[in-house]
């Protein structure tokens, strides 16, 4: 089975995905990795703000809100 890779920002609310890669500015990537968004981690999109920014995800049993621009750099399967 082939799964399509897409940015985390395109995962619908209520759906889960597995992080495959984190890219972007070095400081942002480092911060996201420190918060638990490492490759192989399952994330669930909990909700989005009314205008779509930020996005709240559930990762490693806690809620994390990230900017949509940062979510574009998180590639998931």
PDB file of N, CA, C and O in Angstrom:
ATOM      1  N   UNK A   1       0.840  -1.176   0.000  1.00  0.00           N
ATOM      2  CA  UNK A   1       0.000   0.000   0.000  1.00  0.00           C
ATOM      3  C   UNK A   1       0.890   1.245   0.000  1.00  0.00           C
ATOM      4  O   UNK A   1       1.790   1.369   0.830  1.00  0.00           O
ATOM      5  N   UNK A   2       0.640   2.141  -0.908  1.00  0.00           N
ATOM      6  CA  UNK A   2       1.401   3.377  -1.012  1.00  0.00           C
ATOM      7  C   UNK A   2       0.590   4.498  -0.371  1.00  0.00           C
ATOM      8  O   UNK A   2      -0.570   4.720  -0.718  1.00  0.00           O
ATOM      9  N   UNK A   3       1.216   5.195   0.563  1.00  0.00           N
ATOM     10  CA  UNK A   3       0.531   6.326   1.190  1.00  0.00           C
ATOM     11  C   UNK A   3       1.110   7.613   0.642  1.00  0.00           C
ATOM     12  O   UNK A   3       2.319   7.734   0.443  1.00  0.00           O
ATOM     13  N   UNK A   4       0.242   8.561   0.403  1.00  0.00           N
ATOM     14  CA  UNK A   4       0.676   9.843  -0.147  1.00  0.00           C
ATOM     15  C   UNK A   4       1.206  10.729   0.968  1.00  0.00           C
ATOM     16  O   UNK A   4       0.598  10.840   2.032  1.00  0.00           O
ATOM     17  N   UNK A   5       2.325  11.346   0.717  1.00  0.00           N
ATOM     18  CA  UNK A   5       2.868  12.307   1.673  1.00  0.00           C
ATOM     19  C   UNK A   5       2.259  13.662   1.382  1.00  0.00           C
ATOM     20  O   UNK A   5       2.068  14.044   0.227  1.00  0.00           O
ATOM     21  N   UNK A   6       1.956  14.383   2.453  1.00  0.00           N
ATOM     22  CA  UNK A   6       1.349  15.712   2.335  1.00  0.00           C
ATOM     23  C   UNK A   6       1.733  16.519   3.559  1.00  0.00           C
ATOM     24  O   UNK A   6       2.161  15.952   4.564  1.00  0.00           O
ATOM     25  N   UNK A   7       1.586  17.832   3.489  1.00  0.00           N
ATOM     26  CA  UNK A   7       1.888  18.648   4.673  1.00  0.00           C
ATOM     27  C   UNK A   7       0.822  18.452   5.747  1.00  0.00           C
ATOM     28  O   UNK A   7      -0.334  18.160   5.441  1.00  0.00           O
ATOM     29  N   UNK A   8       1.211  18.612   6.978  1.00  0.00           N
ATOM     30  CA  UNK A   8       0.287  18.467   8.104  1.00  0.00           C
ATOM     31  C   UNK A   8      -0.885  19.440   7.992  1.00  0.00           C
ATOM     32  O   UNK A   8      -1.984  19.139   8.457  1.00  0.00           O
ATOM     33  N   UNK A   9      -0.665  20.577   7.394  1.00  0.00           N
ATOM     34  CA  UNK A   9      -1.734  21.571   7.257  1.00  0.00           C
ATOM     35  C   UNK A   9      -2.875  21.096   6.365  1.00  0.00           C
ATOM     36  O   UNK A   9      -3.954  21.688   6.382  1.00  0.00           O
ATOM     37  N   UNK A  10      -2.657  20.029   5.579  1.00  0.00           N
ATOM     38  CA  UNK A  10      -3.700  19.511   4.680  1.00  0.00           C
ATOM     39  C   UNK A  10      -4.437  18.310   5.241  1.00  0.00           C
ATOM     40  O   UNK A  10      -5.312  17.757   4.576  1.00  0.00           O
ATOM     41  N   UNK A  11      -4.097  17.900   6.452  1.00  0.00           N
ATOM     42  CA  UNK A  11      -4.790  16.777   7.094  1.00  0.00           C
ATOM     43  C   UNK A  11      -6.104  17.302   7.663  1.00  0.00           C
ATOM     44  O   UNK A  11      -6.103  18.297   8.389  1.00  0.00           O
ATOM     45  N   UNK A  12      -7.229  16.651   7.347  1.00  0.00           N
ATOM     46  CA  UNK A  12      -8.520  17.146   7.832  1.00  0.00           C
ATOM     47  C   UNK A  12      -8.656  17.004   9.356  1.00  0.00           C
ATOM     48  O   UNK A  12      -8.016  16.153   9.974  1.00  0.00           O
ATOM     49  N   UNK A  13      -9.486  17.839   9.932  1.00  0.00           N
ATOM     50  CA  UNK A  13      -9.752  17.796  11.366  1.00  0.00           C
ATOM     51  C   UNK A  13     -10.336  16.428  11.721  1.00  0.00           C
ATOM     52  O   UNK A  13     -11.234  15.928  11.042  1.00  0.00           O
ATOM     53  N   UNK A  14      -9.814  15.833  12.794  1.00  0.00           N
ATOM     54  CA  UNK A  14     -10.270  14.522  13.237  1.00  0.00           C
ATOM     55  C   UNK A  14      -9.463  13.368  12.678  1.00  0.00           C
ATOM     56  O   UNK A  14      -9.636  12.230  13.114  1.00  0.00           O
ATOM     57  N   UNK A  15      -8.587  13.634  11.723  1.00  0.00           N
ATOM     58  CA  UNK A  15      -7.782  12.584  11.111  1.00  0.00           C
ATOM     59  C   UNK A  15      -6.401  12.503  11.756  1.00  0.00           C
ATOM     60  O   UNK A  15      -5.906  13.471  12.333  1.00  0.00           O
ATOM     61  N   UNK A  16      -5.796  11.327  11.645  1.00  0.00           N
ATOM     62  CA  UNK A  16      -4.455  11.108  12.166  1.00  0.00           C
ATOM     63  C   UNK A  16      -3.489  10.856  11.032  1.00  0.00           C
ATOM     64  O   UNK A  16      -3.885  10.436   9.945  1.00  0.00           O
ATOM     65  N   UNK A  17      -2.214  11.116  11.291  1.00  0.00           N
ATOM     66  CA  UNK A  17      -1.159  10.883  10.310  1.00  0.00           C
ATOM     67  C   UNK A  17       0.145  10.643  11.064  1.00  0.00           C
ATOM     68  O   UNK A  17       0.252  10.926  12.257  1.00  0.00           O
ATOM     69  N   UNK A  18       1.126  10.119  10.347  1.00  0.00           N
ATOM     70  CA  UNK A  18       2.433   9.848  10.935  1.00  0.00           C
ATOM     71  C   UNK A  18       3.448  10.819  10.337  1.00  0.00           C
ATOM     72  O   UNK A  18       3.533  10.971   9.119  1.00  0.00           O
ATOM     73  N   UNK A  19       4.206  11.466  11.195  1.00  0.00           N
ATOM     74  CA  UNK A  19       5.225  12.426  10.750  1.00  0.00           C
ATOM     75  C   UNK A  19       6.324  11.666  10.014  1.00  0.00           C
ATOM     76  O   UNK A  19       6.852  10.677  10.522  1.00  0.00           O
ATOM     77  N   UNK A  20       6.664  12.133   8.819  1.00  0.00           N
ATOM     78  CA  UNK A  20       7.748  11.499   8.068  1.00  0.00           C
ATOM     79  C   UNK A  20       8.959  12.415   7.936  1.00  0.00           C
ATOM     80  O   UNK A  20      10.084  11.934   7.795  1.00  0.00           O
ATOM     81  N   UNK A  21       8.741  13.747   7.981  1.00  0.00           N
ATOM     82  CA  UNK A  21       9.860  14.687   7.839  1.00  0.00           C
ATOM     83  C   UNK A  21       9.451  16.057   8.343  1.00  0.00           C
ATOM     84  O   UNK A  21       8.296  16.464   8.208  1.00  0.00           O
ATOM     85  N   UNK A  22      10.410  16.768   8.928  1.00  0.00           N
ATOM     86  CA  UNK A  22      10.180  18.140   9.374  1.00  0.00           C
ATOM     87  C   UNK A  22      11.218  19.017   8.686  1.00  0.00           C
ATOM     88  O   UNK A  22      12.419  18.762   8.781  1.00  0.00           O
ATOM     89  N   UNK A  23      10.748  20.058   7.987  1.00  0.00           N
ATOM     90  CA  UNK A  23      11.675  20.932   7.273  1.00  0.00           C
ATOM     91  C   UNK A  23      11.302  22.387   7.536  1.00  0.00           C
ATOM     92  O   UNK A  23      10.212  22.691   8.021  1.00  0.00           O
ATOM     93  N   UNK A  24      12.228  23.270   7.205  1.00  0.00           N
ATOM     94  CA  UNK A  24      12.013  24.695   7.393  1.00  0.00           C
ATOM     95  C   UNK A  24      13.258  25.341   7.950  1.00  0.00           C
ATOM     96  O   UNK A  24      14.361  24.813   7.815  1.00  0.00           O
ATOM     97  N   UNK A  25      13.074  26.492   8.579  1.00  0.00           N
ATOM     98  CA  UNK A  25      14.199  27.187   9.196  1.00  0.00           C
ATOM     99  C   UNK A  25      14.749  26.339  10.344  1.00  0.00           C
ATOM    100  O   UNK A  25      13.995  25.680  11.061  1.00  0.00           O
ATOM    101  N   UNK A  26      16.049  26.365  10.504  1.00  0.00           N
ATOM    102  CA  UNK A  26      16.700  25.516  11.498  1.00  0.00           C
ATOM    103  C   UNK A  26      16.122  25.704  12.900  1.00  0.00           C
ATOM    104  O   UNK A  26      15.908  24.726  13.617  1.00  0.00           O
ATOM    105  N   UNK A  27      15.870  26.944  13.292  1.00  0.00           N
ATOM    106  CA  UNK A  27      15.355  27.196  14.640  1.00  0.00           C
ATOM    107  C   UNK A  27      13.939  26.650  14.815  1.00  0.00           C
ATOM    108  O   UNK A  27      13.597  26.135  15.879  1.00  0.00           O
ATOM    109  N   UNK A  28      13.121  26.761  13.774  1.00  0.00           N
ATOM    110  CA  UNK A  28      11.747  26.255  13.829  1.00  0.00           C
ATOM    111  C   UNK A  28      11.757  24.736  13.873  1.00  0.00           C
ATOM    112  O   UNK A  28      11.031  24.136  14.665  1.00  0.00           O
ATOM    113  N   UNK A  29      12.571  24.108  13.033  1.00  0.00           N
ATOM    114  CA  UNK A  29      12.656  22.648  13.006  1.00  0.00           C
ATOM    115  C   UNK A  29      13.110  22.126  14.362  1.00  0.00           C
ATOM    116  O   UNK A  29      12.552  21.160  14.883  1.00  0.00           O
ATOM    117  N   UNK A  30      14.113  22.763  14.923  1.00  0.00           N
ATOM    118  CA  UNK A  30      14.619  22.339  16.231  1.00  0.00           C
ATOM    119  C   UNK A  30      13.523  22.421  17.287  1.00  0.00           C
ATOM    120  O   UNK A  30      13.361  21.498  18.085  1.00  0.00           O
ATOM    121  N   UNK A  31      12.776  23.512  17.299  1.00  0.00           N
ATOM    122  CA  UNK A  31      11.700  23.689  18.278  1.00  0.00           C
ATOM    123  C   UNK A  31      10.608  22.629  18.098  1.00  0.00           C
ATOM    124  O   UNK A  31      10.121  22.070  19.080  1.00  0.00           O
ATOM    125  N   UNK A  32      10.222  22.353  16.851  1.00  0.00           N
ATOM    126  CA  UNK A  32       9.192  21.343  16.597  1.00  0.00           C
ATOM    127  C   UNK A  32       9.660  19.955  17.025  1.00  0.00           C
ATOM    128  O   UNK A  32       8.885  19.185  17.594  1.00  0.00           O
ATOM    129  N   UNK A  33      10.913  19.638  16.756  1.00  0.00           N
ATOM    130  CA  UNK A  33      11.455  18.341  17.176  1.00  0.00           C
ATOM    131  C   UNK A  33      11.480  18.241  18.701  1.00  0.00           C
ATOM    132  O   UNK A  33      11.176  17.187  19.260  1.00  0.00           O
ATOM    133  N   UNK A  34      11.840  19.331  19.372  1.00  0.00           N
ATOM    134  CA  UNK A  34      11.852  19.335  20.835  1.00  0.00           C
ATOM    135  C   UNK A  34      10.456  19.154  21.425  1.00  0.00           C
ATOM    136  O   UNK A  34      10.308  18.629  22.529  1.00  0.00           O
ATOM    137  N   UNK A  35       9.434  19.590  20.690  1.00  0.00           N
ATOM    138  CA  UNK A  35       8.061  19.448  21.162  1.00  0.00           C
ATOM    139  C   UNK A  35       7.472  18.077  20.834  1.00  0.00           C
ATOM    140  O   UNK A  35       6.308  17.820  21.139  1.00  0.00           O
ATOM    141  N   UNK A  36       8.257  17.196  20.220  1.00  0.00           N
ATOM    142  CA  UNK A  36       7.808  15.831  19.997  1.00  0.00           C
ATOM    143  C   UNK A  36       7.396  15.493  18.592  1.00  0.00           C
ATOM    144  O   UNK A  36       6.967  14.366  18.347  1.00  0.00           O
ATOM    145  N   UNK A  37       7.504  16.409  17.654  1.00  0.00           N
ATOM    146  CA  UNK A  37       7.112  16.137  16.268  1.00  0.00           C
ATOM    147  C   UNK A  37       8.292  15.526  15.508  1.00  0.00           C
ATOM    148  O   UNK A  37       8.816  16.118  14.564  1.00  0.00           O
ATOM    149  N   UNK A  38       8.691  14.345  15.934  1.00  0.00           N
ATOM    150  CA  UNK A  38       9.813  13.646  15.306  1.00  0.00           C
ATOM    151  C   UNK A  38       9.267  12.613  14.329  1.00  0.00           C
ATOM    152  O   UNK A  38       8.140  12.149  14.498  1.00  0.00           O
ATOM    153  N   UNK A  39      10.039  12.242  13.311  1.00  0.00           N
ATOM    154  CA  UNK A  39       9.577  11.231  12.360  1.00  0.00           C
ATOM    155  C   UNK A  39       9.161   9.938  13.075  1.00  0.00           C
ATOM    156  O   UNK A  39       9.841   9.452  13.978  1.00  0.00           O
ATOM    157  N   UNK A  40       8.020   9.404  12.633  1.00  0.00           N
ATOM    158  CA  UNK A  40       7.478   8.181  13.211  1.00  0.00           C
ATOM    159  C   UNK A  40       6.410   8.429  14.259  1.00  0.00           C
ATOM    160  O   UNK A  40       5.765   7.484  14.713  1.00  0.00           O
ATOM    161  N   UNK A  41       6.210   9.670  14.652  1.00  0.00           N
ATOM    162  CA  UNK A  41       5.221  10.019  15.674  1.00  0.00           C
ATOM    163  C   UNK A  41       3.849  10.208  15.032  1.00  0.00           C
ATOM    164  O   UNK A  41       3.729  10.844  13.984  1.00  0.00           O
ATOM    165  N   UNK A  42       2.821   9.655  15.662  1.00  0.00           N
ATOM    166  CA  UNK A  42       1.452   9.824  15.184  1.00  0.00           C
ATOM    167  C   UNK A  42       0.877  11.125  15.743  1.00  0.00           C
ATOM    168  O   UNK A  42       0.987  11.398  16.938  1.00  0.00           O
ATOM    169  N   UNK A  43       0.269  11.916  14.876  1.00  0.00           N
ATOM    170  CA  UNK A  43      -0.382  13.162  15.280  1.00  0.00           C
ATOM    171  C   UNK A  43      -1.834  13.128  14.810  1.00  0.00           C
ATOM    172  O   UNK A  43      -2.149  12.563  13.763  1.00  0.00           O
ATOM    173  N   UNK A  44      -2.707  13.739  15.599  1.00  0.00           N
ATOM    174  CA  UNK A  44      -4.121  13.851  15.249  1.00  0.00           C
ATOM    175  C   UNK A  44      -4.487  15.325  15.228  1.00  0.00           C
ATOM    176  O   UNK A  44      -4.218  16.051  16.185  1.00  0.00           O
ATOM    177  N   UNK A  45      -5.096  15.763  14.145  1.00  0.00           N
ATOM    178  CA  UNK A  45      -5.534  17.156  14.045  1.00  0.00           C
ATOM    179  C   UNK A  45      -6.826  17.278  14.844  1.00  0.00           C
ATOM    180  O   UNK A  45      -7.839  16.670  14.501  1.00  0.00           O
ATOM    181  N   UNK A  46      -6.781  18.072  15.917  1.00  0.00           N
ATOM    182  CA  UNK A  46      -7.931  18.228  16.809  1.00  0.00           C
ATOM    183  C   UNK A  46      -8.898  19.293  16.305  1.00  0.00           C
ATOM    184  O   UNK A  46     -10.105  19.061  16.229  1.00  0.00           O
ATOM    185  N   UNK A  47      -8.363  20.456  15.962  1.00  0.00           N
ATOM    186  CA  UNK A  47      -9.218  21.555  15.486  1.00  0.00           C
ATOM    187  C   UNK A  47      -8.375  22.640  14.844  1.00  0.00           C
ATOM    188  O   UNK A  47      -7.152  22.668  14.975  1.00  0.00           O
ATOM    189  N   UNK A  48      -9.064  23.533  14.146  1.00  0.00           N
ATOM    190  CA  UNK A  48      -8.433  24.690  13.509  1.00  0.00           C
ATOM    191  C   UNK A  48      -9.143  25.941  13.999  1.00  0.00           C
ATOM    192  O   UNK A  48     -10.326  25.902  14.336  1.00  0.00           O
ATOM    193  N   UNK A  49      -8.425  27.036  14.037  1.00  0.00           N
ATOM    194  CA  UNK A  49      -9.043  28.317  14.368  1.00  0.00           C
ATOM    195  C   UNK A  49      -9.997  28.701  13.238  1.00  0.00           C
ATOM    196  O   UNK A  49      -9.869  28.190  12.125  1.00  0.00           O
ATOM    197  N   UNK A  50     -10.947  29.589  13.506  1.00  0.00           N
ATOM    198  CA  UNK A  50     -11.922  29.961  12.472  1.00  0.00           C
ATOM    199  C   UNK A  50     -11.310  30.404  11.142  1.00  0.00           C
ATOM    200  O   UNK A  50     -11.874  30.119  10.085  1.00  0.00           O
ATOM    201  N   UNK A  51     -10.193  31.081  11.173  1.00  0.00           N
ATOM    202  CA  UNK A  51      -9.555  31.512   9.928  1.00  0.00           C
ATOM    203  C   UNK A  51      -8.461  30.546   9.479  1.00  0.00           C
ATOM    204  O   UNK A  51      -7.724  30.840   8.538  1.00  0.00           O
ATOM    205  N   UNK A  52      -8.349  29.385  10.154  1.00  0.00           N
ATOM    206  CA  UNK A  52      -7.406  28.362   9.727  1.00  0.00           C
ATOM    207  C   UNK A  52      -6.027  28.440  10.359  1.00  0.00           C
ATOM    208  O   UNK A  52      -5.175  27.599  10.074  1.00  0.00           O
ATOM    209  N   UNK A  53      -5.786  29.427  11.209  1.00  0.00           N
ATOM    210  CA  UNK A  53      -4.460  29.567  11.800  1.00  0.00           C
ATOM    211  C   UNK A  53      -4.609  29.998  13.249  1.00  0.00           C
ATOM    212  O   UNK A  53      -5.195  31.057  13.475  1.00  0.00           O
ATOM    213  N   UNK A  54      -4.142  29.286  14.226  1.00  0.00           N
ATOM    214  CA  UNK A  54      -3.284  28.105  14.214  1.00  0.00           C
ATOM    215  C   UNK A  54      -4.076  26.807  14.098  1.00  0.00           C
ATOM    216  O   UNK A  54      -5.306  26.805  14.051  1.00  0.00           O
ATOM    217  N   UNK A  55      -3.336  25.708  14.054  1.00  0.00           N
ATOM    218  CA  UNK A  55      -3.895  24.358  13.999  1.00  0.00           C
ATOM    219  C   UNK A  55      -3.530  23.664  15.307  1.00  0.00           C
ATOM    220  O   UNK A  55      -2.377  23.714  15.737  1.00  0.00           O
ATOM    221  N   UNK A  56      -4.503  23.020  15.939  1.00  0.00           N
ATOM    222  CA  UNK A  56      -4.225  22.279  17.172  1.00  0.00           C
ATOM    223  C   UNK A  56      -4.109  20.805  16.841  1.00  0.00           C
ATOM    224  O   UNK A  56      -5.007  20.221  16.235  1.00  0.00           O
ATOM    225  N   UNK A  57      -2.993  20.206  17.243  1.00  0.00           N
ATOM    226  CA  UNK A  57      -2.764  18.780  17.014  1.00  0.00           C
ATOM    227  C   UNK A  57      -2.532  18.082  18.346  1.00  0.00           C
ATOM    228  O   UNK A  57      -2.081  18.693  19.315  1.00  0.00           O
ATOM    229  N   UNK A  58      -2.842  16.813  18.375  1.00  0.00           N
ATOM    230  CA  UNK A  58      -2.586  15.979  19.552  1.00  0.00           C
ATOM    231  C   UNK A  58      -1.369  15.134  19.221  1.00  0.00           C
ATOM    232  O   UNK A  58      -1.380  14.359  18.265  1.00  0.00           O
ATOM    233  N   UNK A  59      -0.316  15.289  20.020  1.00  0.00           N
ATOM    234  CA  UNK A  59       0.922  14.555  19.790  1.00  0.00           C
ATOM    235  C   UNK A  59       1.461  14.083  21.138  1.00  0.00           C
ATOM    236  O   UNK A  59       1.574  14.871  22.076  1.00  0.00           O
ATOM    237  N   UNK A  60       1.791  12.808  21.230  1.00  0.00           N
ATOM    238  CA  UNK A  60       2.343  12.230  22.462  1.00  0.00           C
ATOM    239  C   UNK A  60       1.515  12.578  23.692  1.00  0.00           C
ATOM    240  O   UNK A  60       2.058  12.926  24.741  1.00  0.00           O
ATOM    241  N   UNK A  61       0.199  12.479  23.553  1.00  0.00           N
ATOM    242  CA  UNK A  61      -0.760  12.656  24.639  1.00  0.00           C
ATOM    243  C   UNK A  61      -0.853  14.090  25.180  1.00  0.00           C
ATOM    244  O   UNK A  61      -1.206  14.281  26.344  1.00  0.00           O
ATOM    245  N   UNK A  62      -0.545  15.089  24.362  1.00  0.00           N
ATOM    246  CA  UNK A  62      -0.798  16.474  24.753  1.00  0.00           C
ATOM    247  C   UNK A  62      -1.200  17.278  23.517  1.00  0.00           C
ATOM    248  O   UNK A  62      -0.922  16.888  22.383  1.00  0.00           O
ATOM    249  N   UNK A  63      -1.860  18.404  23.765  1.00  0.00           N
ATOM    250  CA  UNK A  63      -2.323  19.268  22.678  1.00  0.00           C
ATOM    251  C   UNK A  63      -1.255  20.309  22.374  1.00  0.00           C
ATOM    252  O   UNK A  63      -0.651  20.888  23.276  1.00  0.00           O
ATOM    253  N   UNK A  64      -1.038  20.529  21.095  1.00  0.00           N
ATOM    254  CA  UNK A  64      -0.024  21.468  20.629  1.00  0.00           C
ATOM    255  C   UNK A  64      -0.635  22.333  19.536  1.00  0.00           C
ATOM    256  O   UNK A  64      -1.189  21.808  18.570  1.00  0.00           O
ATOM    257  N   UNK A  65      -0.543  23.643  19.676  1.00  0.00           N
ATOM    258  CA  UNK A  65      -1.026  24.564  18.645  1.00  0.00           C
ATOM    259  C   UNK A  65       0.176  25.097  17.886  1.00  0.00           C
ATOM    260  O   UNK A  65       1.123  25.616  18.477  1.00  0.00           O
ATOM    261  N   UNK A  66       0.122  24.961  16.565  1.00  0.00           N
ATOM    262  CA  UNK A  66       1.218  25.450  15.726  1.00  0.00           C
ATOM    263  C   UNK A  66       0.651  26.298  14.595  1.00  0.00           C
ATOM    264  O   UNK A  66      -0.496  26.131  14.181  1.00  0.00           O
ATOM    265  N   UNK A  67       1.480  27.204  14.112  1.00  0.00           N
ATOM    266  CA  UNK A  67       1.072  28.060  12.992  1.00  0.00           C
ATOM    267  C   UNK A  67       0.939  27.233  11.724  1.00  0.00           C
ATOM    268  O   UNK A  67       1.638  26.236  11.541  1.00  0.00           O
ATOM    269  N   UNK A  68       0.048  27.652  10.866  1.00  0.00           N
ATOM    270  CA  UNK A  68      -0.155  26.956   9.591  1.00  0.00           C
ATOM    271  C   UNK A  68       1.134  26.963   8.769  1.00  0.00           C
ATOM    272  O   UNK A  68       1.432  25.981   8.090  1.00  0.00           O
ATOM    273  N   UNK A  69       1.893  28.042   8.818  1.00  0.00           N
ATOM    274  CA  UNK A  69       3.164  28.110   8.072  1.00  0.00           C
ATOM    275  C   UNK A  69       4.133  27.038   8.561  1.00  0.00           C
ATOM    276  O   UNK A  69       4.862  26.456   7.757  1.00  0.00           O
ATOM    277  N   UNK A  70       4.152  26.771   9.862  1.00  0.00           N
ATOM    278  CA  UNK A  70       5.015  25.726  10.395  1.00  0.00           C
ATOM    279  C   UNK A  70       4.472  24.341  10.032  1.00  0.00           C
ATOM    280  O   UNK A  70       5.241  23.418   9.765  1.00  0.00           O
ATOM    281  N   UNK A  71       3.137  24.204  10.026  1.00  0.00           N
ATOM    282  CA  UNK A  71       2.520  22.929   9.668  1.00  0.00           C
ATOM    283  C   UNK A  71       2.792  22.562   8.208  1.00  0.00           C
ATOM    284  O   UNK A  71       2.792  21.381   7.859  1.00  0.00           O
ATOM    285  N   UNK A  72       3.023  23.559   7.356  1.00  0.00           N
ATOM    286  CA  UNK A  72       3.364  23.288   5.956  1.00  0.00           C
ATOM    287  C   UNK A  72       4.723  22.584   5.838  1.00  0.00           C
ATOM    288  O   UNK A  72       4.965  21.858   4.874  1.00  0.00           O
ATOM    289  N   UNK A  73       5.593  22.799   6.803  1.00  0.00           N
ATOM    290  CA  UNK A  73       6.920  22.176   6.764  1.00  0.00           C
ATOM    291  C   UNK A  73       6.969  20.804   7.394  1.00  0.00           C
ATOM    292  O   UNK A  73       8.024  20.170   7.402  1.00  0.00           O
ATOM    293  N   UNK A  74       5.842  20.320   7.929  1.00  0.00           N
ATOM    294  CA  UNK A  74       5.788  18.988   8.535  1.00  0.00           C
ATOM    295  C   UNK A  74       5.148  18.050   7.533  1.00  0.00           C
ATOM    296  O   UNK A  74       3.959  18.167   7.236  1.00  0.00           O
ATOM    297  N   UNK A  75       5.930  17.125   7.013  1.00  0.00           N
ATOM    298  CA  UNK A  75       5.425  16.176   6.020  1.00  0.00           C
ATOM    299  C   UNK A  75       4.929  14.928   6.732  1.00  0.00           C
ATOM    300  O   UNK A  75       5.633  14.359   7.567  1.00  0.00           O
ATOM    301  N   UNK A  76       3.711  14.503   6.400  1.00  0.00           N
ATOM    302  CA  UNK A  76       3.102  13.332   7.045  1.00  0.00           C
ATOM    303  C   UNK A  76       2.643  12.322   5.998  1.00  0.00           C
ATOM    304  O   UNK A  76       2.490  12.638   4.818  1.00  0.00           O
ATOM    305  N   UNK A  77       2.434  11.119   6.465  1.00  0.00           N
ATOM    306  CA  UNK A  77       1.914  10.036   5.613  1.00  0.00           C
ATOM    307  C   UNK A  77       0.537   9.645   6.078  1.00  0.00           C
ATOM    308  O   UNK A  77      -0.080   8.752   5.498  1.00  0.00           O
TER     309      UNK A  77
END
